[in-house]
Amino acid sequence: MDEFVRKAAAIGFPAVVLMIVMGTTGLAGAAAITAALAMLGPGGMIGGIVFLGIIGLATDALAKYGLEAVLVGIYQERVKNGEMQSNLCQEVQNLPISSDLKRALKEAINF
């Protein structure tokens, strides 16, 4: 058990997500892994593996820069890619985040 915990800690948050989803499958062993990966991502197991990779990248970025910096960067990039500022502001308004963070994102969108 200790060896498993050390290996899971080395993998990080994606391992926690996988363990939780595996627990919800009601299966054991390889069947639980297969079912969990298929549940996580679009496109079956491959999508689940990709999704876990994206989670790993996201948690790394959040740990380095913080939530506000990551979200501001995402919304500024979306504006640069031609998305309507009004649509993005409405999207931000509907996010379950603090009013201070909403204000910062709207300022970044309307720069």
Residue frames relative to the residue before (quaternion, step in Angstrom):
aa qw qx qy qz dx dy dz
M 1.0000 0.0000 0.0000 0.0000 0.00 0.00 0.00
D 0.6552 0.5180 -0.3219 0.4459 3.61 0.90 -0.86
E 0.6361 0.5298 -0.3263 0.4562 3.56 1.01 -0.80
F 0.6395 0.5193 -0.3192 0.4685 3.57 0.97 -0.84
V 0.6586 0.5112 -0.3129 0.4550 3.59 0.90 -0.91
R 0.6406 0.5165 -0.3288 0.4635 3.62 0.97 -0.80
K 0.6756 0.4845 -0.2992 0.4683 3.58 0.93 -0.87
A 0.6506 0.5080 -0.3166 0.4674 3.59 0.97 -0.80
A 0.6386 0.5178 -0.3275 0.4657 3.60 1.03 -0.75
A 0.6295 0.5274 -0.3369 0.4605 3.58 1.06 -0.69
I 0.6606 0.4870 -0.3049 0.4832 3.59 1.05 -0.72
G 0.3774 -0.7759 0.4315 0.2633 3.58 1.09 -0.72
F 0.8599 -0.1830 0.1312 0.4582 3.49 -1.29 -0.54
P 0.6183 0.5398 -0.3783 0.4280 3.66 0.90 -0.67
A 0.6166 0.5379 -0.3474 0.4580 3.61 1.09 -0.65
V 0.6267 0.5280 -0.3346 0.4653 3.58 1.04 -0.76
V 0.6449 0.5164 -0.3175 0.4655 3.57 0.93 -0.90
L 0.6649 0.5033 -0.3077 0.4581 3.58 0.88 -0.93
M 0.6531 0.5154 -0.3221 0.4518 3.61 0.92 -0.84
I 0.6498 0.5121 -0.3210 0.4609 3.58 0.94 -0.83
V 0.6793 0.4762 -0.2957 0.4736 3.58 0.87 -0.92
M 0.6204 0.5353 -0.3466 0.4566 3.59 1.01 -0.75
G 0.6500 0.5303 -0.3106 0.4470 3.58 1.03 -0.78
T 0.6821 0.4913 -0.2921 0.4561 3.57 1.10 -0.59
T 0.5656 0.6296 -0.3892 0.3638 3.60 1.20 -0.30
G 0.3575 -0.7340 0.5023 0.2848 3.57 1.08 -0.64
L 0.6079 0.5344 -0.3450 0.4752 3.57 1.29 0.19
A 0.2906 -0.7426 0.5712 0.1946 3.56 -1.31 0.07
G 0.8175 0.2963 -0.1995 0.4518 3.54 -1.29 0.39
A 0.8390 -0.1595 0.1420 0.5005 3.50 -1.16 -0.77
A 0.6073 0.5578 -0.3589 0.4374 3.59 1.06 -0.65
A 0.6412 0.5147 -0.3255 0.4670 3.60 1.02 -0.75
I 0.6459 0.5100 -0.3239 0.4668 3.59 0.97 -0.81
T 0.6582 0.5189 -0.3010 0.4549 3.55 0.89 -0.97
A 0.6898 0.4744 -0.2824 0.4684 3.57 0.84 -0.99
A 0.6514 0.5209 -0.3241 0.4465 3.62 0.95 -0.82
L 0.6647 0.4931 -0.3088 0.4686 3.58 0.90 -0.87
A 0.6483 0.5141 -0.3159 0.4644 3.57 1.00 -0.80
M 0.6600 0.5103 -0.3044 0.4597 3.59 1.06 -0.74
L 0.6626 0.5633 -0.3062 0.3871 3.58 1.02 -0.78
G 0.8546 0.1407 -0.0407 0.4983 3.56 0.79 -0.88
P 0.5545 -0.5600 0.4748 0.3918 3.51 -1.24 0.31
G 0.7665 0.3479 -0.2512 0.4778 3.57 -0.99 0.72
G 0.6367 -0.5766 0.3292 0.3922 3.57 1.12 0.55
M 0.8437 -0.1828 0.1366 0.4859 3.52 -1.21 -0.65
I 0.6349 0.5318 -0.3391 0.4461 3.60 0.93 -0.82
G 0.6487 0.5095 -0.3096 0.4729 3.57 0.96 -0.82
G 0.6368 0.5278 -0.3206 0.4617 3.58 1.05 -0.73
I 0.6402 0.5105 -0.3164 0.4790 3.55 1.02 -0.80
V 0.6470 0.5056 -0.3131 0.4773 3.58 0.96 -0.85
F 0.6384 0.5337 -0.3199 0.4529 3.57 0.96 -0.88
L 0.6560 0.4961 -0.3153 0.4735 3.60 0.93 -0.82
G 0.6246 0.5307 -0.3337 0.4657 3.59 1.07 -0.68
I 0.6485 0.5089 -0.3075 0.4753 3.55 1.01 -0.84
I 0.6163 0.5322 -0.3416 0.4692 3.58 1.02 -0.76
G 0.6437 0.5283 -0.3180 0.4533 3.58 0.98 -0.85
L 0.6636 0.4935 -0.2999 0.4755 3.58 0.94 -0.87
A 0.6617 0.5131 -0.3073 0.4521 3.57 0.95 -0.87
T 0.6743 0.4797 -0.3117 0.4670 3.60 0.87 -0.84
D 0.6137 0.5352 -0.3487 0.4641 3.58 1.07 -0.66
A 0.6716 0.4891 -0.2951 0.4719 3.60 0.90 -0.90
L 0.6513 0.5113 -0.3179 0.4619 3.59 0.96 -0.82
A 0.6554 0.5097 -0.3130 0.4612 3.57 0.98 -0.80
K 0.6960 0.4766 -0.2756 0.4610 3.59 1.01 -0.77
Y 0.8461 0.2372 -0.0655 0.4729 3.57 0.75 -1.06
G 0.4771 -0.6604 0.4513 0.3642 3.61 1.11 -0.51
L 0.6603 -0.5521 0.3538 0.3660 3.53 -1.22 0.60
E 0.6693 0.5168 -0.3235 0.4246 3.60 0.82 -0.93
A 0.6739 0.4983 -0.3060 0.4515 3.59 0.84 -0.90
V 0.6525 0.5080 -0.3173 0.4642 3.59 0.97 -0.82
L 0.6861 0.4787 -0.2916 0.4638 3.61 0.85 -0.92
V 0.6235 0.5267 -0.3427 0.4652 3.61 0.98 -0.79
G 0.6597 0.5132 -0.3066 0.4555 3.58 0.92 -0.88
I 0.6465 0.5202 -0.3160 0.4601 3.57 0.97 -0.86
Y 0.7114 0.4518 -0.2750 0.4628 3.60 0.81 -0.96
Q 0.6215 0.5221 -0.3537 0.4649 3.62 1.02 -0.63
E 0.6438 0.5110 -0.3215 0.4702 3.58 1.01 -0.76
R 0.6442 0.5199 -0.3263 0.4564 3.58 1.00 -0.77
V 0.6181 0.5185 -0.3416 0.4822 3.60 1.08 -0.69
K 0.6547 0.5153 -0.3111 0.4572 3.59 0.94 -0.87
N 0.6825 0.4770 -0.2774 0.4794 3.58 1.13 -0.65
G 0.6460 -0.5992 0.2928 0.3715 3.57 1.25 0.29
E 0.4252 0.6839 -0.4985 0.3211 3.60 1.13 0.26
M 0.5645 -0.6220 0.4310 0.3296 3.55 -1.09 0.77
Q 0.4891 -0.6800 0.4693 0.2797 3.55 -0.88 1.01
S 0.6364 0.5350 -0.3351 0.4433 3.59 0.99 -0.76
N 0.6492 0.5043 -0.3194 0.4714 3.60 1.00 -0.77
L 0.6606 0.5021 -0.3090 0.4649 3.58 0.98 -0.82
C 0.6347 0.5197 -0.3326 0.4653 3.60 1.01 -0.76
Q 0.6416 0.5066 -0.3222 0.4773 3.59 1.02 -0.76
E 0.6251 0.5354 -0.3271 0.4642 3.58 1.03 -0.80
V 0.6535 0.5063 -0.3053 0.4727 3.58 0.95 -0.91
Q 0.6353 0.5459 -0.3313 0.4342 3.58 0.96 -0.85
N 0.7172 0.4484 -0.2481 0.4722 3.60 1.06 -0.70
L 0.5092 0.6495 -0.4294 0.3667 3.62 1.24 -0.09
P 0.4248 -0.6978 0.5108 0.2678 3.61 -1.07 0.69
I 0.3897 0.6939 -0.4961 0.3470 3.58 0.55 1.26
S 0.6731 -0.5024 0.3542 0.4111 3.57 -1.27 0.26
S 0.6086 -0.5655 0.4111 0.3753 3.55 -1.23 0.47
D 0.6030 0.5509 -0.3609 0.4501 3.61 1.10 -0.58
L 0.6703 0.4783 -0.2987 0.4824 3.58 0.96 -0.84
K 0.6116 0.5364 -0.3484 0.4656 3.60 1.03 -0.70
R 0.6484 0.5179 -0.3149 0.4607 3.58 0.96 -0.88
A 0.6628 0.5032 -0.3098 0.4599 3.60 0.92 -0.89
L 0.6607 0.4970 -0.3141 0.4668 3.59 0.97 -0.78
K 0.6501 0.5076 -0.3261 0.4619 3.60 0.94 -0.78
E 0.6279 0.5203 -0.3331 0.4733 3.59 1.05 -0.72
A 0.6552 0.5072 -0.3083 0.4674 3.58 1.02 -0.80
I 0.6476 0.5183 -0.3161 0.4605 3.58 1.05 -0.76
N 0.7675 0.3629 -0.1733 0.4992 3.58 0.97 -0.87
F 0.2624 0.8121 -0.4922 0.1717 3.61 1.15 0.51
